[in-house]
């Protein structure tokens, strides 16, 4: 079903994908040619972030991922950052993890056009 997806940029911000939509997207991501994915502000919570994290770790073409504005709890954030660090093709994401008082917190740069390099602060 997802054998030959040829979309390079996929901008789905503000579409209320939620967990279920993100899980469906995550199934297609590893076999797609998507290099830039924007799923910011989509009400995605733990289940969707976990599915996305697995997909990102197996993606070979994804270079840029925008995820800010979703429900990143400490556990899903840690999974996401680990996946970003393991994805060799990913070079930019707008979400980073910062540890404050032993708790993982999502961090985003204030300038909207700026990217962060995937990884820990």
PyMOL commands that set and color helices and strands:
alter all, ss='L'
color gray80, all
select helices_A, chain A and resi 18-29+46-58+74-86
alter helices_A, ss='H'
color red, helices_A
select strands_A, chain A and resi 9-11+36-38+64-66+92-93+96-100+103-107
alter strands_A, ss='S'
color yellow, strands_A
deselect
rebuild
show_as cartoon
